[in-house]
Amino acid sequence: MKDKRFPVFLLLFLSSFSNAQEYLVKENLDEVIVSSARIDIPFSKNSRSIQIISKEEIKKSGVKTIIDLLQQVPGIDIRRRGSDGIQADLYIRGGTFDQTLLLIDGVKLEDSQTGHHALNFLPPPNLIERIEIIKGSSARIFGQNAFTGAINIVTKKDIKKNISFELSKGSYGRTKGDILYGFSNEKNSMLFNLNGNSSNGYRYNTDYNFSNYFLKGTFSKKKNPINMLAFFSDRKFGANGFYANPSATDQYEETQASLVVFSSTYNKKKWIFKPKVFWRRGQDTYEYIRGKPEVYRNLHIINKYGFSFDASYSWDNAETGFGVDLSKVSILSNNLGNHQRTKLNIFFEHRLRLINNLLDISPGVAINYFSDFNWHFFPGLDVGLELNKNLRLYTTIGYTYRAPTYTDLYYQDPTTKGNKNLKPEEAFTKEVGVRFLKKRFSGLFTIYNRESKNLIDYIKENESELWQANNIREINSKGFEFELFFPFNNISNLSSFKLGYSYLQNNLKNIEYSFSKYLINNSTKHQLAGTYNTKLFKTINSSTVFKFVDRYNNERYSIIDLFFQYEFKKIKLDLFINNLLNVEYSETNLVPMPKRNFLFGINYSL
């Protein structure tokens, strides 16, 4: 819908900032090591478009899902179907949900069936140490699926001996429960979380019930530490209009996501070795009419087994990193068929520091093999210049690609059909940025250009036709982003303000079709997000979030969310108000989002 109230609410929001008198001690991120890179580089020395969301920011935001937090980052577009992110797709800089890679603790979670399931692996906010957002061409670091960028969720290693309970109730019969237990000593640590969520639904057939189980341990800390991570998510939800078309009101879906990882880090003089072994499983059951699988039903089970080995060596004025990632993927499906795919990724990167470490040059390359798409070669280059201790200028260029998913290749239903003759997507990305870091102010600005070809989209000429997967010809995507962070203080209180904006322009070349399902119709043209954190009456923490989105399909809306938390000894009471202005809007597929709704919670820690 068109929302002409945007300027008024922006002025109100900025006026609240100008009257604030408090200060937020932002976590010092200068020396945070970006763990998703092949070479360990402090955040302040990194010459890529990287943003970090710290655990302090997550805590003060009051969000109940990481999806709500990521929607506040310029250039990131998460399109939800329904409340609480029960089904949502992740996009970066106008790409598709299949072109963005999600990682947990550096483990790649791409799904060879479909990128629709990537966000099923998100742990709850209280388990997260930080979020690393890497934008732009990232194939030479992560391999395929990092077409437009990657997001690495770094979970907490350990916490002090503690057990906490949380219960929340809210609109539409929403109920949330959370149990967190952790302990840590000199030798071992353990972290366990059980999280459950349910709702009656904010409209017909949008009820849901899902739970997450998370276990993480570190053993033999002093010698050769072994890290273990296990995650399981189970979701059941009504999918009114989620897929197919809005008239399909009785759709239903169940998904399961499983992950087991063992990893370690060995330091030997100037060498660092990081081995990992992992297993990822996904299961997806879909019914076109709920409770009537005989009408139409899909069942997909996908398994991925693999290992990775990264190594780096530190020279006097350089660092070298290399690694290998080998995995086997198999799928069993009544619709897509039974298939297997072997993937091999070989990485190499060298970072050279010159002029008293003021200039760094990092060439790198990824060599990828797919058993069904052969070999691919993707070079890239990062260059950074430290203008002073707070200001860094950088540029990045690189090639990237994405192999078709099994859904792209083989899917068939009454509205859609795949194409087994698809080619991999390819792109060349150029980017220039500047980053400023200081305790009382930080900011970044970046401008980019992505030239893509053979992009896969579902297209058709007439509304009555089926959507069919095809390699559309070319798209040139260009834009810019900025983000500013202002902490400020009085003597005793805490406040901060963050403002981010992104602009995207997608230019299609040689258009020969009438309708596009994913690439263009819903992309964000303008995206603005502001966040104001403060204390009220010295006892209540509050967070105000303003989001303005203008999409290429003429959908335009402004959303305000509020969060309040009162803390008394071991008890915390909080209130989250979503869509304060009661705006009617949708983020994808004409699925209306909930209007104004509330969630009240209580947390008790022993």
Backbone torsions as a table, in degrees:
resi	resn	phi	psi	omega
1	MET	NA	156.2	175.8
2	LYS	-79.5	133.3	-179.7
3	ASP	-125.7	103.5	-177.1
4	LYS	-90.4	6.0	-177.8
5	ARG	-88.6	0.0	-174.2
6	PHE	-53.9	-50.8	-177.6
7	PRO	-61.3	-37.6	-179.0
8	VAL	-63.0	-48.4	-177.0
9	PHE	-71.9	-27.4	175.2
10	LEU	-65.3	-42.2	178.8
11	LEU	-63.5	-41.6	177.5
12	LEU	-61.7	-40.8	-178.5
13	PHE	-65.6	-45.4	-179.4
14	LEU	-68.3	-31.0	177.9
15	SER	-67.1	-35.6	176.3
16	SER	-63.5	-32.3	177.4
17	PHE	-68.6	-41.8	-175.7
18	SER	-68.4	-25.7	179.8
19	ASN	-89.0	-5.2	-176.7
20	ALA	-72.8	152.8	-176.7
21	GLN	-136.1	28.6	-171.5
22	GLU	-127.9	173.1	-168.8
23	TYR	-136.0	135.3	176.6
24	LEU	-108.9	124.4	175.7
25	VAL	-80.8	97.0	-179.1
26	LYS	-75.1	139.7	178.1
27	GLU	-56.0	135.5	178.8
28	ASN	-73.1	104.4	-175.6
29	LEU	-92.8	-0.7	-174.6
30	ASP	-53.5	-41.8	-174.2
31	GLU	-106.7	12.3	174.2
32	VAL	-65.2	127.6	178.8
33	ILE	-81.9	126.0	178.5
34	VAL	-75.5	101.1	-169.6
35	SER	-73.2	-15.0	-178.2
36	SER	-83.9	-5.5	-179.5
37	ALA	-85.5	159.3	176.7
38	ARG	-73.5	-28.1	176.9
39	ILE	-114.5	133.7	179.3
40	ASP	-72.4	108.9	-178.7
41	ILE	-127.9	130.8	174.9
42	PRO	-58.0	146.8	-178.1
43	PHE	-53.7	-42.4	-176.7
44	SER	-67.7	-19.3	-178.4
45	LYS	-102.1	0.6	-175.0
46	ASN	-80.6	138.4	-177.0
47	SER	-110.8	45.3	174.6
48	ARG	-132.3	168.5	178.0
49	SER	-80.8	90.0	-175.4
50	ILE	-124.5	135.4	172.3
51	GLN	-123.8	145.4	-179.6
52	ILE	-123.8	130.3	172.5
53	ILE	-105.3	116.4	-174.9
54	SER	-83.3	166.3	179.1
55	LYS	-65.5	-28.6	177.1
56	GLU	-67.0	-42.2	177.2
57	GLU	-63.5	-41.6	178.8
58	ILE	-61.3	-44.5	-178.2
59	LYS	-63.6	-45.2	-176.1
60	LYS	-73.4	-22.2	-179.4
61	SER	-69.2	-30.3	-179.2
62	GLY	74.6	9.4	-177.6
63	VAL	-67.0	148.1	178.2
64	LYS	-95.6	-17.8	174.5
65	THR	-136.0	148.6	179.1
66	ILE	-66.1	-23.5	176.8
67	ILE	-56.6	-43.8	179.7
68	ASP	-61.3	-34.5	-179.3
69	LEU	-74.6	-42.5	-178.9
70	LEU	-65.6	-27.2	178.2
71	GLN	-67.5	-11.2	179.0
72	GLN	-91.7	0.2	-177.1
73	VAL	-97.4	125.7	-179.9
74	PRO	-62.5	137.1	-179.5
75	GLY	92.1	-12.9	177.4
76	ILE	-104.0	128.0	-179.1
77	ASP	-123.8	111.5	175.4
78	ILE	-108.6	116.8	-176.7
79	ARG	-102.2	110.4	-174.9
80	ARG	-93.6	148.3	168.9
81	ARG	-115.2	100.1	-179.5
82	GLY	93.5	-177.8	-175.1
83	SER	-87.5	162.1	176.4
84	ASP	58.1	19.1	178.3
85	GLY	60.9	32.0	-178.0
86	ILE	-58.5	-32.9	168.8
87	GLN	-143.5	123.8	-176.4
88	ALA	-152.0	153.4	179.8
89	ASP	-118.8	144.9	-175.7
90	LEU	-107.0	126.9	-179.9
91	TYR	-129.5	145.4	172.3
92	ILE	-129.2	128.2	173.7
93	ARG	50.8	45.4	172.4
94	GLY	79.3	6.7	175.9
95	GLY	-78.1	-167.3	177.9
96	THR	-105.3	172.2	179.5
97	PHE	-69.0	-17.1	175.7
98	ASP	-85.7	-8.9	-175.1
99	GLN	-101.3	3.7	179.8
100	THR	-117.5	133.2	-176.3
101	LEU	-101.7	133.1	173.3
102	LEU	-107.5	136.7	177.0
103	LEU	-128.2	149.2	168.6
104	ILE	-120.5	119.5	-177.3
105	ASP	51.3	38.7	176.7
106	GLY	82.9	1.3	179.0
107	VAL	-93.8	123.8	-176.9
108	LYS	-73.1	134.5	-174.8
109	LEU	-117.3	26.5	179.0
110	GLU	-62.1	148.1	-176.5
111	ASP	-115.7	117.0	-179.1
112	SER	-71.0	-12.6	173.7
113	GLN	-78.8	-56.2	-178.7
114	THR	-168.0	147.0	175.8
115	GLY	-73.5	-4.9	177.7
116	HIS	-58.1	-24.3	-172.1
117	HIS	-98.7	2.6	-174.3
118	ALA	-57.7	-44.0	-173.9
119	LEU	-79.0	0.4	173.5
120	ASN	-66.0	-16.2	-176.1
121	PHE	-93.7	3.1	-176.2
122	LEU	-69.3	121.8	174.7
123	PRO	-76.3	162.3	178.4
124	PRO	-66.2	156.8	-173.9
125	PRO	-57.8	-32.3	-175.6
126	ASN	-72.2	-2.8	178.1
127	LEU	-101.5	-2.0	-168.5
128	ILE	-101.4	129.3	176.2
129	GLU	-80.2	-44.9	177.0
130	ARG	-167.1	165.9	176.9
131	ILE	-121.8	125.2	178.6
132	GLU	-104.0	120.1	-177.9
133	ILE	-110.6	114.9	-178.9
134	ILE	-112.0	113.8	-177.3
135	LYS	-103.0	155.9	178.7
136	GLY	93.3	-175.4	-178.3
137	SER	-61.2	118.9	-176.6
138	SER	-128.1	16.6	-176.3
139	ALA	-63.4	-35.2	-176.3
140	ARG	-72.4	-13.7	177.3
141	ILE	-98.4	-42.8	-172.2
142	PHE	-114.1	-12.4	-174.2
143	GLY	87.7	-162.4	-174.5
144	GLN	-65.8	160.9	-176.8
145	ASN	84.2	-18.8	173.8
146	ALA	-88.9	49.5	-172.7
147	PHE	-69.0	-46.8	179.2
148	THR	-110.7	-6.0	179.2
149	GLY	151.3	-177.6	-177.7
150	ALA	-147.8	152.2	175.9
151	ILE	-127.3	121.0	-179.9
152	ASN	-107.5	118.6	176.8
153	ILE	-91.4	112.9	179.3
154	VAL	-96.7	112.6	-178.2
155	THR	-84.8	160.3	-178.5
156	LYS	-65.4	140.7	178.7
157	LYS	-77.7	-45.9	-179.9
158	ASP	-160.1	163.0	174.2
159	ILE	-135.8	163.8	176.5
160	LYS	-64.7	158.9	-178.9
161	LYS	-55.0	118.9	-170.3
162	ASN	-162.9	149.0	169.6
163	ILE	-138.5	134.0	-179.2
164	SER	-135.0	151.9	179.6
165	PHE	-127.4	139.5	178.0
166	GLU	-137.2	136.6	177.4
167	LEU	-135.0	132.2	179.5
168	SER	-131.1	143.9	175.9
169	LYS	-133.8	146.5	-178.5
170	GLY	-164.4	-162.1	-176.7
171	SER	-60.0	153.9	177.1
172	TYR	61.6	29.6	179.0
173	GLY	67.2	23.2	-178.4
174	ARG	-68.4	132.8	177.3
175	THR	-134.6	129.6	178.1
176	LYS	-128.1	135.7	175.1
177	GLY	-131.9	144.5	-176.6
178	ASP	-147.2	131.0	174.2
179	ILE	-123.5	126.6	-179.7
180	LEU	-125.6	129.3	177.3
181	TYR	-134.3	136.5	178.2
182	GLY	-153.2	151.9	172.7
183	PHE	-147.5	158.2	179.9
184	SER	-153.3	136.7	171.8
185	ASN	-136.9	-169.9	-175.3
186	GLU	-65.7	-27.2	-175.2
187	LYS	-99.9	-43.4	-172.1
188	ASN	-136.7	162.1	172.7
189	SER	-148.0	155.1	-178.3
190	MET	-147.0	143.1	178.7
191	LEU	-138.1	125.6	-179.3
192	PHE	-130.8	137.5	179.0
193	ASN	-140.6	136.4	173.6
194	LEU	-123.5	125.2	-174.5
195	ASN	-132.9	127.1	179.9
196	GLY	-128.3	144.3	-176.8
197	ASN	-143.6	140.5	176.9
198	SER	-150.6	158.8	178.5
199	SER	-158.7	150.0	174.3
200	ASN	-77.6	-13.9	-179.1
201	GLY	99.1	142.9	-179.2
202	TYR	-89.3	-7.1	171.0
203	ARG	-156.5	178.3	-175.4
204	TYR	-53.1	132.3	174.5
205	ASN	55.6	44.9	170.8
206	THR	-126.0	20.8	175.2
207	ASP	-69.0	157.2	178.7
208	TYR	-153.7	161.7	175.7
209	ASN	-151.2	116.7	177.9
210	PHE	-144.7	154.6	-178.4
211	SER	-141.6	150.6	177.5
212	ASN	-125.5	140.0	175.6
213	TYR	-124.1	127.5	-174.9
214	PHE	-133.0	131.5	178.1
215	LEU	-138.4	128.6	178.7
216	LYS	-139.8	134.8	-179.4
217	GLY	-141.2	151.1	172.9
218	THR	-127.7	127.8	-174.5
219	PHE	-123.8	148.6	178.7
220	SER	56.2	55.2	-174.8
221	LYS	-58.9	-40.6	-172.1
222	LYS	-75.8	-24.5	-177.3
223	LYS	-98.9	-105.6	176.2
224	ASN	-112.0	95.2	-172.4
225	PRO	-63.2	139.1	174.3
226	ILE	-113.1	123.9	179.2
227	ASN	-105.2	135.4	179.1
228	MET	-127.2	136.0	177.2
229	LEU	-135.7	132.3	175.9
230	ALA	-133.9	133.5	-176.7
231	PHE	-140.4	138.1	176.6
232	PHE	-141.8	131.9	178.0
233	SER	-127.2	135.7	-180.0
234	ASP	-129.6	121.1	-175.6
235	ARG	-128.2	136.7	174.7
236	LYS	-135.3	125.4	-174.8
237	PHE	-156.6	145.8	169.2
238	GLY	-72.2	138.1	-171.8
239	ALA	-123.2	56.9	-178.0
240	ASN	-59.8	105.6	178.1
241	GLY	73.7	8.6	-175.6
242	PHE	-63.8	-40.5	-177.9
243	TYR	-126.3	-174.9	-179.3
244	ALA	56.0	-107.1	179.7
245	ASN	-142.5	165.3	-175.0
246	PRO	-58.6	-21.7	-179.4
247	SER	-77.0	-11.3	178.3
248	ALA	-82.7	78.8	-170.9
249	THR	-85.0	-11.3	-173.4
250	ASP	-109.2	19.3	179.7
251	GLN	-67.7	154.1	-177.7
252	TYR	-147.6	145.6	-178.6
253	GLU	-145.7	146.6	172.2
254	GLU	-130.9	132.4	178.4
255	THR	-131.4	149.0	172.4
256	GLN	-130.0	141.2	177.9
257	ALA	-133.9	125.8	-177.8
258	SER	-127.9	144.1	178.9
259	LEU	-149.0	132.1	173.3
260	VAL	-132.4	129.0	-177.1
261	VAL	-136.1	136.6	168.4
262	PHE	-121.6	130.8	-177.6
263	SER	-147.0	167.5	178.1
264	SER	-156.7	166.4	175.4
265	THR	-135.1	126.1	179.3
266	TYR	-116.7	128.1	175.9
267	ASN	-111.6	124.6	179.1
268	LYS	-137.5	100.2	-176.1
269	LYS	55.4	-113.8	-176.4
270	LYS	-94.0	3.9	-179.2
271	TRP	-98.6	145.7	169.7
272	ILE	-131.3	127.3	178.9
273	PHE	-118.4	136.1	-178.0
274	LYS	-133.3	88.9	175.8
275	PRO	-87.4	148.8	176.5
276	LYS	-143.8	143.5	165.4
277	VAL	-127.2	145.7	-172.8
278	PHE	-152.7	159.2	172.8
279	TRP	-138.8	130.2	178.0
280	ARG	-126.5	132.6	179.6
281	ARG	-129.9	140.5	174.5
282	GLY	-133.8	143.7	176.5
283	GLN	-136.6	133.8	-175.8
284	ASP	-135.0	120.7	176.7
285	THR	-118.8	125.0	-175.8
286	TYR	-128.4	135.3	175.6
287	GLU	-123.7	128.2	178.9
288	TYR	-67.3	-39.0	173.4
289	ILE	-120.1	117.6	-175.0
290	ARG	-57.5	128.6	179.2
291	GLY	82.4	1.5	179.5
292	LYS	-129.9	68.9	-178.0
293	PRO	-62.8	-20.2	-179.5
294	GLU	-68.1	-20.3	178.6
295	VAL	-74.5	-54.1	175.8
296	TYR	-164.4	127.9	-177.9
297	ARG	-147.8	136.7	173.3
298	ASN	-116.6	141.1	173.4
299	LEU	-136.5	119.3	179.9
300	HIS	-124.0	133.5	174.0
301	ILE	-127.6	123.8	-177.3
302	ILE	-127.0	137.5	178.4
303	ASN	-126.6	141.3	175.2
304	LYS	-133.3	122.6	176.3
305	TYR	-117.1	143.8	178.1
306	GLY	-176.1	178.1	174.1
307	PHE	-143.8	157.4	174.9
308	SER	-137.8	152.1	178.6
309	PHE	-141.3	115.2	177.9
310	ASP	-112.1	144.3	177.2
311	ALA	-141.5	149.4	175.9
312	SER	-144.4	152.3	-179.4
313	TYR	-133.0	134.1	-178.9
314	SER	-100.6	120.8	173.6
315	TRP	-94.5	-176.7	178.9
316	ASP	-65.5	-42.0	-178.6
317	ASN	-130.3	31.3	-177.7
318	ALA	-163.1	163.8	172.5
319	GLU	-135.9	140.2	177.5
320	THR	-121.8	132.7	177.8
321	GLY	-129.7	143.4	176.7
322	PHE	-151.6	161.8	-178.2
323	GLY	-171.1	168.5	178.7
324	VAL	-138.6	144.2	-178.7
325	ASP	-136.7	114.9	-178.5
326	LEU	-122.5	130.7	-178.6
327	SER	-146.6	157.5	177.4
328	LYS	-123.6	127.3	-178.2
329	VAL	-117.6	136.6	175.5
330	SER	-136.3	148.0	178.4
331	ILE	-135.9	138.4	172.7
332	LEU	-118.7	122.4	-173.8
333	SER	-152.1	139.2	176.5
334	ASN	-76.9	-12.8	-180.0
335	ASN	-109.9	-46.4	-175.6
336	LEU	-85.4	-15.7	-177.1
337	GLY	90.1	-175.1	179.4
338	ASN	-108.0	124.9	-175.7
339	HIS	-142.6	160.2	174.5
340	GLN	-135.7	149.1	-178.6
341	ARG	-145.2	131.5	174.4
342	THR	-105.5	132.6	-178.6
343	LYS	-124.1	134.6	177.6
344	LEU	-131.1	124.6	177.1
345	ASN	-121.9	128.2	177.0
346	ILE	-120.3	128.3	-173.9
347	PHE	-121.4	146.3	172.8
348	PHE	-147.0	136.6	179.6
349	GLU	-149.4	140.9	178.7
350	HIS	-132.7	125.9	-179.6
351	ARG	-111.4	117.0	-177.7
352	LEU	-108.1	128.2	180.0
353	ARG	-106.0	127.5	-175.5
354	LEU	-127.7	168.1	175.0
355	ILE	51.3	59.5	179.2
356	ASN	56.6	39.4	177.1
357	ASN	69.6	14.0	178.1
358	LEU	-80.9	-27.5	-179.3
359	LEU	-117.7	131.6	174.8
360	ASP	-128.9	139.4	179.9
361	ILE	-126.7	124.9	-174.2
362	SER	-129.1	90.0	170.5
363	PRO	-80.2	152.0	179.1
364	GLY	-160.1	167.0	-179.2
365	VAL	-151.4	148.0	172.4
366	ALA	-122.9	132.2	175.7
367	ILE	-114.6	117.4	-173.2
368	ASN	-118.6	140.4	176.9
369	TYR	-127.3	130.3	172.3
370	PHE	-119.4	132.1	-177.3
371	SER	-62.8	-21.8	178.7
372	ASP	-108.9	1.8	177.4
373	PHE	-138.4	12.1	173.0
374	ASN	63.2	-154.5	-170.7
375	TRP	-94.2	148.5	175.1
376	HIS	-140.6	147.4	-173.7
377	PHE	-127.6	122.5	-173.1
378	PHE	-134.3	100.3	177.3
379	PRO	-87.3	164.7	176.6
380	GLY	-163.1	167.9	-177.3
381	LEU	-149.2	133.5	172.3
382	ASP	-117.0	137.9	175.9
383	VAL	-133.0	130.0	-179.8
384	GLY	-129.7	144.2	178.5
385	LEU	-130.7	121.3	178.7
386	GLU	-87.5	104.1	-178.3
387	LEU	-73.6	-36.3	168.0
388	ASN	-156.8	-176.4	-173.5
389	LYS	-65.6	-14.7	-179.2
390	ASN	-110.0	-15.2	-169.9
391	LEU	-122.5	127.0	-179.7
392	ARG	-130.2	133.4	174.1
393	LEU	-107.1	136.9	-177.5
394	TYR	-145.7	158.1	173.9
395	THR	-142.4	147.8	-177.5
396	THR	-137.4	135.6	171.3
397	ILE	-133.4	149.1	179.4
398	GLY	-179.9	157.6	175.1
399	TYR	-97.0	151.0	179.7
400	THR	-149.3	165.2	-179.1
401	TYR	-155.9	169.0	173.8
402	ARG	-147.3	127.4	175.6
403	ALA	-79.6	146.7	178.8
404	PRO	-60.5	144.4	173.7
405	THR	-79.6	169.4	176.3
406	TYR	-64.4	-30.7	175.8
407	THR	-65.6	-44.4	177.1
408	ASP	-57.6	-39.2	-172.3
409	LEU	-81.4	-41.0	-164.8
410	TYR	-127.3	-5.0	-170.8
411	TYR	-66.9	140.8	176.4
412	GLN	-140.0	129.7	170.9
413	ASP	-153.5	179.1	-175.9
414	PRO	-60.9	-15.3	-178.5
415	THR	-119.1	-10.9	-169.3
416	THR	-140.7	147.8	171.7
417	LYS	-143.5	143.3	-179.5
418	GLY	-82.6	-170.2	-177.3
419	ASN	-151.4	105.8	-175.9
420	LYS	-71.6	-5.7	-179.5
421	ASN	-99.7	14.5	-178.6
422	LEU	-65.2	150.4	174.3
423	LYS	-104.1	159.9	173.8
424	PRO	-64.6	148.6	174.1
425	GLU	-77.3	150.5	179.7
426	GLU	-140.3	152.5	178.2
427	ALA	-158.4	155.1	172.5
428	PHE	-123.9	125.3	-173.7
429	THR	-119.0	137.1	173.8
430	LYS	-124.2	143.1	-175.8
431	GLU	-152.3	142.4	174.2
432	VAL	-132.1	135.9	-178.0
433	GLY	-147.9	165.7	175.3
434	VAL	-137.7	140.1	-178.1
435	ARG	-131.7	133.3	178.8
436	PHE	-121.9	128.2	-178.7
437	LEU	-127.9	121.4	174.8
438	LYS	-154.0	155.7	-174.2
439	LYS	-61.0	-36.9	-175.9
440	ARG	-95.2	-4.5	176.5
441	PHE	-166.9	138.5	172.6
442	SER	-141.9	153.2	-179.0
443	GLY	-162.9	162.0	175.8
444	LEU	-147.0	150.9	175.4
445	PHE	-143.0	134.9	179.7
446	THR	-144.6	145.6	175.9
447	ILE	-128.2	138.0	-171.9
448	TYR	-140.5	161.6	176.9
449	ASN	-144.6	125.3	-178.9
450	ARG	-124.0	118.4	178.2
451	GLU	-103.7	111.4	-172.2
452	SER	-114.1	148.5	175.1
453	LYS	-143.0	160.4	-177.6
454	ASN	58.9	26.2	-179.4
455	LEU	-65.7	140.2	-177.0
456	ILE	-93.7	125.5	175.6
457	ASP	-144.2	159.9	174.4
458	TYR	-95.7	119.2	-172.7
459	ILE	-130.1	164.7	173.9
460	LYS	-162.1	160.8	-178.1
461	GLU	-89.4	-38.2	-177.9
462	ASN	-126.6	153.4	-177.4
463	GLU	-61.9	-27.0	-177.2
464	SER	-78.9	-13.2	-176.5
465	GLU	-81.3	167.5	174.8
466	LEU	-79.2	149.1	169.3
467	TRP	-72.7	130.0	177.8
468	GLN	-128.1	136.1	178.5
469	ALA	-69.2	133.0	179.0
470	ASN	-149.4	155.1	169.7
471	ASN	-84.6	96.3	177.2
472	ILE	-70.2	163.0	-163.0
473	ARG	-69.2	-74.8	-174.2
474	GLU	-147.9	147.9	171.9
475	ILE	-136.9	133.0	172.9
476	ASN	-107.2	115.4	-179.0
477	SER	-110.3	125.3	177.8
478	LYS	-140.9	153.4	-178.1
479	GLY	-179.0	-173.2	176.0
480	PHE	-147.4	161.8	-178.3
481	GLU	-143.9	149.5	168.0
482	PHE	-145.0	154.6	176.1
483	GLU	-144.3	132.5	-179.1
484	LEU	-123.8	138.4	179.3
485	PHE	-127.2	125.5	-178.1
486	PHE	-122.5	105.3	166.3
487	PRO	-89.9	146.2	179.4
488	PHE	-151.1	161.3	-169.8
489	ASN	-144.9	156.8	160.1
490	ASN	-114.8	-159.1	-175.5
491	ILE	-72.6	-41.8	-169.6
492	SER	-124.1	-9.8	-171.8
493	ASN	-105.7	169.9	-173.4
494	LEU	-126.1	130.9	177.3
495	SER	-151.6	158.0	172.8
496	SER	-159.8	158.2	178.1
497	PHE	-138.5	134.2	177.7
498	LYS	-128.4	135.7	179.9
499	LEU	-132.7	129.3	179.2
500	GLY	-134.3	146.2	-179.6
501	TYR	-143.9	143.9	174.2
502	SER	-138.7	145.4	175.9
503	TYR	-126.8	135.2	-179.3
504	LEU	-132.0	135.5	173.4
505	GLN	-126.7	119.9	177.7
506	ASN	-105.8	122.9	178.6
507	ASN	-114.7	114.8	177.7
508	LEU	-88.1	137.1	179.7
509	LYS	-109.8	138.3	176.0
510	ASN	56.5	52.6	-178.3
511	ILE	-69.8	126.8	-179.1
512	GLU	-130.3	26.0	179.0
513	TYR	-145.5	164.2	-173.0
514	SER	-99.3	-34.6	-174.1
515	PHE	-128.0	134.8	176.8
516	SER	-120.2	132.2	-174.5
517	LYS	-83.8	-37.3	-170.7
518	TYR	-122.0	-45.7	-162.0
519	LEU	-69.5	-39.7	-169.7
520	ILE	-115.8	-42.9	-165.0
521	ASN	-53.2	-39.4	-174.5
522	ASN	-108.5	3.5	-177.1
523	SER	-61.0	147.8	179.7
524	THR	-82.3	127.2	175.2
525	LYS	-87.3	-49.0	176.3
526	HIS	-123.3	137.4	178.9
527	GLN	-142.6	122.7	-178.7
528	LEU	-129.9	133.4	178.5
529	ALA	-139.1	132.7	175.9
530	GLY	-127.9	139.7	-179.0
531	THR	-131.5	128.5	179.8
532	TYR	-124.1	116.9	177.7
533	ASN	-111.0	135.3	179.5
534	THR	-157.4	179.1	173.0
535	LYS	-113.0	141.3	176.0
536	LEU	-111.4	126.8	177.4
537	PHE	57.5	23.5	177.1
538	LYS	63.4	6.2	-178.1
539	THR	-127.0	-16.4	-174.5
540	ILE	-120.7	122.0	172.2
541	ASN	-82.3	141.5	179.0
542	SER	-138.9	152.8	177.3
543	SER	-139.4	131.6	177.1
544	THR	-119.6	127.9	-178.4
545	VAL	-122.7	128.2	175.9
546	PHE	-116.3	130.1	179.3
547	LYS	-130.3	129.1	174.1
548	PHE	-122.6	130.4	-178.5
549	VAL	-131.8	132.3	174.8
550	ASP	-125.6	112.6	-175.3
551	ARG	-99.3	162.4	-179.8
552	TYR	-68.5	-18.0	177.5
553	ASN	-89.3	16.2	178.1
554	ASN	72.8	10.7	172.7
555	GLU	-79.0	124.1	-177.7
556	ARG	-137.5	131.9	-177.5
557	TYR	-156.5	155.8	175.9
558	SER	-124.0	130.1	-176.3
559	ILE	-125.3	137.5	174.0
560	ILE	-122.4	129.2	175.1
561	ASP	-117.6	144.6	178.9
562	LEU	-125.7	145.1	176.6
563	PHE	-138.4	134.4	176.3
564	PHE	-131.2	140.2	177.2
565	GLN	-139.6	130.0	176.6
566	TYR	-112.2	126.8	-176.5
567	GLU	-116.1	126.4	178.6
568	PHE	-135.1	106.2	-178.0
569	LYS	54.8	-115.1	-176.4
570	LYS	-95.2	5.4	-177.0
571	ILE	-113.6	136.9	174.8
572	LYS	-125.3	131.1	174.7
573	LEU	-113.7	132.8	-179.3
574	ASP	-138.1	155.5	179.0
575	LEU	-134.9	126.3	178.0
576	PHE	-117.4	125.9	178.8
577	ILE	-116.1	116.3	-179.0
578	ASN	-102.8	139.1	177.4
579	ASN	57.6	57.7	-176.6
580	LEU	-54.3	-35.5	-175.5
581	LEU	-83.5	0.0	176.9
582	ASN	60.7	43.4	-175.2
583	VAL	-79.8	140.0	171.5
584	GLU	-89.2	121.9	-178.7
585	TYR	-160.9	163.7	173.3
586	SER	-137.5	152.9	-178.6
587	GLU	-105.7	-22.9	179.0
588	THR	-163.2	149.3	169.3
589	ASN	56.1	25.8	179.4
590	LEU	61.3	21.6	176.7
591	VAL	-83.4	112.9	-178.9
592	PRO	-67.8	136.8	176.9
593	MET	-84.2	160.2	-179.8
594	PRO	-61.0	145.5	171.3
595	LYS	-77.9	-163.2	-175.2
596	ARG	-51.4	130.0	179.7
597	ASN	-147.9	160.9	-172.3
598	PHE	-127.6	155.2	172.9
599	LEU	-146.4	120.1	179.9
600	PHE	-109.5	134.8	-176.6
601	GLY	-136.2	157.3	175.5
602	ILE	-133.9	135.9	-179.4
603	ASN	-127.2	133.7	179.1
604	TYR	-128.7	128.6	-179.3
605	SER	-116.7	134.9	176.4
606	LEU	-89.5	NA	NA
